[in-house]
Amino acid sequence: MSTEKFTFTGKQGQSLDGRLELPLYIKPRAAALFAHCFTCTKQSHAATRVASALAARGIAVLRFDFTGLGGSDGDFANAGFATNVEDLACAARALADRGLPPVLLIGHSLGGAAALAAAAHIPQLRAVATLNAPYDAAHVFEHFGDAIDDIEQSGEGEVTLAGRKFRIAREFLEQGRDQPQAQRIADLGLPLMVLHCPQDEVVSIDNARLIFEAAMHPKSFVALDDADHLLTKPGAAEYAANMIASWATPYLADLPMEPREDFAGTVEVSTAGGKFAQWVRTPRHEFIADEPESYGGSDHGPTPYDLLLAALGTCTSMTIKMYADRTKIPLEKVRIEMEHSRDHVADCTDCEDKGLPIQVIDRAIELSGDLTEEQRKRLMEIADKCPVHKTLEGELHIHSTLIDDG
């Protein structure tokens, strides 16, 4: 994916700071808007991981800081739930002005409650998803403790959340009270997906039940088992994002996926949590690569050498099949077994320098069909002409360039 700085103006004229995640190889087929959790920012684990995973599916995602948080201007003490809803509406208009009207709205924790409230103000929306969201916007006040009395009496007070201190004004409390969430959810009129961790100790699973019961169909529920409230456990945010992307697919079916010509053929690899796991993204597909548990990995996907052998094997089989079809050879099936060895010095018969180890790939090819010996011999010759085979045996140069993360 590629990340762009995206700033826009809030309802009160404040500058709001965001990041727009764009698909790397295709034109965005749709746009989504992400609302972060209470006191978090656009850089939260959930926001960045969900945005990245959705961008890999061709969906541009705007994650931004609510008023008074992160890089956004404004006074957090006097901002509150209603301000967050306004910020989302402004963000949606800014995306539309960019030519990317949001069709998917995702909210995490209190951001989920804000998303449910803001949906009515975003006419292009097609679907809404919430992550560990409270049913009542005032739920967050439960974590203020005795500070609420001080805020009510003096007009402002200090609360400590997750080890950080925040100034909260009476206006903040007023914005979160008496919000008609039940009616908003019932009137949503859009497909809703509720994702919640059953073990969530910050926002209990009962909130997901209340949201789900208040919503009309179509609605879906996904349990984020063994996750935490902030989705910081390895793979949790990515799993949630992939579930959302898969669920939203039918609602985006009419939106085409068009490749970006300037990125044709590009493959991106990025860390995916755990010790070795990596997300691999091609222009139209994505999958995970890993190492086996015996090497300290999580065994979530094929190893790098598995992928190398797979590249050679698939290219070999495709090349043989293409040639057989073109020359009318009655080939029915190709099956290839491959094995990679890192050190064959002892029995090396074809290397010039006896002191250096060589890399060896053993490739066994099975050709099925009513074939003559001459046809089998010819297809084996064709196997050595596959493009990946030529690349591996040719003079291959790899050029590395450092990309400035700024």
N, C-alpha and C positions, 0 to 999 in steps of 0.2 A: 504494500500500500504506500501511498504518498500522503504526507501530512502538510496542510497549509494553515497558516495563521488566519483566523477568521474573526474579525471584530464587527460589532454592530451596536446600535443605539437602543437602550432600554426605554420604557415608557416615560420615565422621569428625566430623560436626556443623558443618563449615565452611559459610559462606554462599557460594554460587556465583552469579555475576552474569551475566544473559543478556538478550537482546532477542528479543521475539517479533514476527516479521513477519506481518501479517495481510492478506488480500486486502481491497482497499478497497471493492469494489462487491458482492461476493458473500460468503455465509457460507463459511467454510473447508470444502472438500469432504474434506480430509484434512490430516494434519499430518506434518511432516518434522523430523528432528533433524540438525543439522550439526556435525561435529567438525572443529575447525580444525587447522592444521598445527603442528608442533613450535615452541614459543616464540612462536607468533603469538597473536592474541586474536580475540574475536568481531568485532572491527572490521577484520579483514584484508580485503584486496581481494576475495579469492575468497569469503569468508563473506558479505560484504554483497551482492556482485553476484549470487551464486547464490540467496541468500535472496530478494532483490528479484524476480528473474526467476521463481522458483517461486511467490511470492505472487501475481504477475500471472496465474498459471495456476490460481489458486484453492487453492493449497496453503500452509497456515500453516507457518512455519519458525522453529524455535528455534535461535539461535546463541548460544553462551555461552562464558565463559572457564573453561578447565580450572583446577584447583586451583593457587593461587599465581601466576596470571597475570591481567593486566588488572584488573578490578574484583572478582575472586574472592579470598576469604580462603584461608589455608593456606600451607604452606611448599613452594615449588617445588623447592627443593634435594632434599627427601626424597620429593616426589611423583614419579611416573614412569608407565610404561605401564599397570601394573595399576591405579593410581589413576585414570588417564584412563578406563579401562574402567568403573570404579565410578562415576565422574562421569556417564558416558553413561547408565548404568542408572538413576541417580537422576534425571537430566533426563527420561528417558522416563516415570518414575513421576509426576513433577511435571506433565508435560504431560497424562498420563492423568487426574490429579486435576482438571485444568482442563477436562476434557471433550474433550481433543484427543489421544487416544492416538496416538503416532507410528506410521505405517505405512511410512514411507520413511526410511532412514538413509543419510546421505552423509558421507563422511570424506575430508579432504584431507591428503595426505602422511602423516605418522605418525598423524594423525587417522583416515586410511583404514584403517590397520592396527588401530587401536583399535575402529573401527566393526565390522570383521570379527570381532573378539573379543567385542564387546558384544552382537552380534546375538542370540546364544543367550539373553541375559537380558532381551530385550524381546519378549514373547509376541505383541504385536499386529502386529509387522512383516510387511510383504508383499514388500519389495524392498530391496536394498542397492546403493549405488553408491560407487565409490572414485575419487579424483582424484589422479593422480601419487603413488600410495601405494607404500610399500616392502613387499616380501614378508615380510621378517623384522623384527620389532619392534626388534631390536638394531642395525638398519642405521644409526640416527642416531649410534651411537657412533663411526662412521667419521669423523665431523666433529669429534671431541673431540681428536684428535691425541695428543700425549704427556701431556696432562692426565689421561688415564685412569690412568696409573701413579701419579700423585700422589693421585688420588681413592682408589685401591685401598689405598695405603700409609697415608695420613693420615685417610682416612674422608671427606674433603671436598676439593674443589678448584674452581678457576675455569676456565671455558671461554669462548671468544669465538666467537660465531655471528652472522654478518651484521653485524659491527661492534659487537655488543652483548655485554656480559659477564654471565655467569650463574654462580651458585653451584650446584654439583652434588655430591650426597652419594652414598656408596656404595650406599645404599638405592635410589637412582634407577637405578643400573646393574643391581642385582639384579632390579628389577622388569621390566627389558627382556630379560633373558636367559632362554633355554630356554622361550620361549613356543611352545606347540604350534600355530602358525599354520596349518601345512599341514593338520592334522587339523580345525581349526576351519573352514577354507575348504571342505574336503571334506564336512563335516557341516552346512554352512550351511542347506541345505534351502530356500533362497529364491532368486528370480531375482537375478542379480548382473550389474551393468554395471561394466566396468573402463575408465576413461578415463585416457589417459596421453599425455604429450607425447613424441614420439620423440626430440626434441633435449634432453630433460631432463638437465642435468648434475648435479643434486643427487640424484635418484633415477632411475637408468637405466631404460630401457624394458624391460630384462631382467626387472625386478621385475613388470611387468605381465604378461609371458609366464608367469612362475612362478605368479602368482595365477590367471590364466586356466586354466592347465593343471591346477591343483589343484582348481578348482571343477567342480561337476557342472552339467549343463544344468537350467534355461535360463540361459545366460550370453551376454553381449554384450561386444564390445570396440570402442571408438571412439578413434581417434588424434586427439589435439588438436594437429594440425599447426601449426607456426609459433607455438606458445604457449611460455611459460616455466614454470618449476616453480611459481611463485606465482600464475600466471594474471593477471599485471598488464598484459599487452599489451591494448590496446583491443579490446573485443569477445570476448576469450577466455573469460572467466568466464561471460558471458551466453550464449555459444554452448554451453558445457558444461551450463549450467543448462537451456537449452531442449532439448538432447539428452536429458538425464535426465528432464525432464518428459514429453517425447514417448514415451520408452521406457517410463516407468512408467504411462502412460495405460491400457493394457489391464488392469493390476493394480488400477486404481482405478475401473474402469468401473461398478461397482455403487454408487459413492458419488456422490450427486447434487450438481449445482451449483445452489444456490438464491440468487437475488439478495437483497441487503440492501435493504430498502425505504427506509432512510434515505439510501442512496447511489444510488438509481435515477436513471439518466441522467447520472451523473457521469463525466467523462473526465479522466484524469490524464496529464500529460506530464512526463517526467523525462529528464535527460541520459543519454546512452548511450555515451559515449566519443567520441573524435575531436573535431573542431572544432565541428561543428554537429549531429551525430546525436542524435536524441531518441526515446525509447520512448514510444509512444502507447498508452494502455490504456483501453478502453471497458469497460462492465460485463461483456462476454463475449468480447472480442477484444483482440488486441494486435498492433502493427506498428511499424515504424521509419520515421521521417521524417528527411530529410537535405537537403543542398544538393549540386548537382553539383560535380565536381572543379574546374571552371572558376571556381567561387566559393570554393574552399578547402575544400569538403566532401569526403565519401567516396562520395557517390552511392549510399548503401545503401538509399534509399527515396525516396518522392515528396517534393517540396518543400512548404512551407506553402501556397503559392499553387496547387500541384497539388491539394492536399487541399481548398482552398476551392472550386476549380472542380469537383472530384469531388463535394463535398457538394451544390452546386447542381445538377449534372448528374444525379446519382442521384435526388435528390428530385423533379426535374422529370420524369424518366422514370417514376418510381413513380406520381406523381400522374396523369400522362396515362394510364398503363396502368389504374390503378384506376378512373378515370372511364370509360374505354372499356369495361371489363368490366361496370361497373354499368349503362351505357346501351346495351349490346349493339352497340357500334360494332366492326366487324370489323378491329380493329387487330392486326397480326401482330408488328410489331417497332418499337422506337424506338431511334434512334441519334443521339447528340448530340455535336457538336464545340464546344469552347469555347476561348476565348483571352482572356487578361487583359492590359490595357494600362494603364500607370500615368499617362500624360500625353497627353491629347488636347486641350490648350488651343487649338491652332491651328485645329482644325476643330470646336470645341465649338459646338453649336447649341442645346443645351438646358440650359445652365448660366447661373445668374443673375449670378455674379461672373466676369467675363472674365479676372480676374487670377489665378485659382486653378486649379491642375490638378485634373482629376477622374479617378476610377477608372472604367474601362469594362470590362465583360465582354461579349464578342461570343459569342452562343449560336446555333448553327445546328442546327436540329432536322429530322431525316429520319423521316417516318412511312411505314411499309410496310404494305400491305394494300389490299384492294378498297374504297377510301374515296371518298366523294363530296367535292366541293369544300367543301360546307357542313360536312361532318364534319371535314375537315382544318382549316377555319377555327375550328371550335369547340374542337378539341383544342389549337390554338395559343393560344386564349384561356385554356384551362385551364392551360397551361404557366406562365403568369404568376401563377397562383394557388397555386403550390406553396409550402409553408411556408417553405422556406429562401429562396426568392425574396422573399417578403414580409418576412422578417427582414432581408435585406440591403438592401432598399429602404426599410424602415421606420426609425423613430427608435430606433436601437440604442444602449443605454447599457451600458458594460462597467465593472463595479465590481471593483477589485483590493483584496485583503486580504493583509497580511503574516502568515504563519503562523510562530509561534515554533518554531524547530527544537529547542528543549529539551523 
